[in-house]
Amino acid sequence: MATKEEIKSEFYIGIQNVSRKAFDLAIKEGRLSTDPLKDNYAGSYMYMDHYEGKDHFKNIITRSYDV
C-alpha cells in the first residue's frame, strides 16, 4: 500500500505533467511565446486550469487571463 507521501508525490507529478503539456500546446498554437521580449512570454504566465475545451493561463503580474 502506498504511503501518504507517495500518493502526494504522484499527485503533484501528475499536475506538473498536465501543466507542462498545456504550456507546450499553447506555445505550439502561438497563444504563448518562448521569446522573453514578447507580451505573451510563457514565463510570465501560470497554468490555472482546463475548462470549456481550453487551457487557461493567468499573467503573474497583472493577474489577468489574457491568452
LINDA-V233280 format. One record per helix or strand. SS is the DSSP state (hx for helix, st for strand). FROM is the first residue (numbers start at 0). LEN is the number of residues. If there is no record, write none. Layout:
SS_FROM_LEN ; SS_FROM_LEN
This chain:
hx_3_26 ; st_32_1 ; st_40_1 ; hx_41_3 ; st_44_7 ; st_53_6
